[in-house]
Amino acid sequence: MKNMSNEQFEHEMNIISNLKEVSAPNFFYTRLKARIEKENLSNEIAYPLNPILVICALTLFLFMNSLLLKNDSNIVNTNSSQEMEAFAASYDQIISN
Amino acid sequence: MNSLNIYYTYILIEKELIVSLKQGEASAFKVLIENYQDRVYYSVLNILHNAAEAEDTAQETFIQVYESISGFKEESSLATWIYRIAIRKALEKIRKHKNRQRLHSIVPWWMPSEEKSVDAAYLNPGINNENKEKATLVFKAISELPHNQRVAFTLIRVQGMKHEEVSEIMQLSIKAVESLLSRAKENLKNKLKHYYNS
């Protein structure tokens, strides 16, 4: 199979050289503007659903929950020991820790 | 008005346009698009060989320009900067398309085949009827070139850009662009000899 000569190659390339420039489709700017507005809107909607924000909020929620639970158990413990002492006192007993 | 005056008027207009764009003026953005939409669309069309993909990429280019104009340092002309973004976006599209095709060949049930093929029998709308068949073959051969060769060859031979302009757009030396062009020619000769000898 013989190679193409330079002249032959250039001749073939002339077919695709210096072609008339093709214009962008009609209403290009209108469609682009609509796309930008749509993307801005979807970014605003997506902002609260940002994974980092969601993870932070969840971590904070769990942390607050665990704090509250810890405090509750302390209150329960304090309350129950007071009740026990009162109960023991009513029978003239002493509870020693 | 002589050519030097026209040149300085153009520079002044471009400077004003950049300032307005950086200030976020919507009218400046409209002027920018009116000035560049055809050139950007035509460039990416010649690289992507698909009208819908080209429009999508041209839109993405202008969105990127809109979002990053504040960071434009004016080290190159506005046109070069926009072309650079457009070419990068077009190459990203080709890479994504190839990755999807590769994934489709591995797991066809998971990755559906794309309806529109980027390189399927592209014909530049500027080609006249008598050259259609040959031009389709030439564009197919161009689409099979490595990315950098494809871009350099398209910008210089199809769009008629100067080597200096292409070297700025591709951020390569003029010698590197010439080398890409020469390798592209050799590759095209090899690809086309099959068609022309048969």
Boltz contact constraints between the chains, C-beta under 6 A:
constraints:
  - contact:
      token1: [A, 1]
      token2: [B, 193]
      max_distance: 6.0
  - contact:
      token1: [A, 1]
      token2: [B, 197]
      max_distance: 6.0
  - contact:
      token1: [A, 3]
      token2: [B, 193]
      max_distance: 6.0
  - contact:
      token1: [A, 4]
      token2: [B, 189]
      max_distance: 6.0
  - contact:
      token1: [A, 4]
      token2: [B, 193]
      max_distance: 6.0
  - contact:
      token1: [A, 9]
      token2: [B, 189]
      max_distance: 6.0
  - contact:
      token1: [A, 13]
      token2: [B, 157]
      max_distance: 6.0
  - contact:
      token1: [A, 15]
      token2: [B, 131]
      max_distance: 6.0
  - contact:
      token1: [A, 15]
      token2: [B, 134]
      max_distance: 6.0
  - contact:
      token1: [A, 15]
      token2: [B, 135]
      max_distance: 6.0
  - contact:
      token1: [A, 16]
      token2: [B, 135]
      max_distance: 6.0
  - contact:
      token1: [A, 16]
      token2: [B, 138]
      max_distance: 6.0
  - contact:
      token1: [A, 16]
      token2: [B, 158]
      max_distance: 6.0
  - contact:
      token1: [A, 17]
      token2: [B, 157]
      max_distance: 6.0
  - contact:
      token1: [A, 18]
      token2: [B, 160]
      max_distance: 6.0
  - contact:
      token1: [A, 19]
      token2: [B, 124]
      max_distance: 6.0
  - contact:
      token1: [A, 19]
      token2: [B, 126]
      max_distance: 6.0
  - contact:
      token1: [A, 20]
      token2: [B, 126]
      max_distance: 6.0
  - contact:
      token1: [A, 21]
      token2: [B, 42]
      max_distance: 6.0
  - contact:
      token1: [A, 22]
      token2: [B, 42]
      max_distance: 6.0
  - contact:
      token1: [A, 22]
      token2: [B, 125]
      max_distance: 6.0
  - contact:
      token1: [A, 23]
      token2: [B, 38]
      max_distance: 6.0
  - contact:
      token1: [A, 24]
      token2: [B, 37]
      max_distance: 6.0
  - contact:
      token1: [A, 24]
      token2: [B, 38]
      max_distance: 6.0
  - contact:
      token1: [A, 24]
      token2: [B, 41]
      max_distance: 6.0
  - contact:
      token1: [A, 25]
      token2: [B, 55]
      max_distance: 6.0
  - contact:
      token1: [A, 28]
      token2: [B, 37]
      max_distance: 6.0
  - contact:
      token1: [A, 29]
      token2: [B, 33]
      max_distance: 6.0
  - contact:
      token1: [A, 32]
      token2: [B, 59]
      max_distance: 6.0
  - contact:
      token1: [A, 32]
      token2: [B, 62]
      max_distance: 6.0
  - contact:
      token1: [A, 35]
      token2: [B, 59]
      max_distance: 6.0
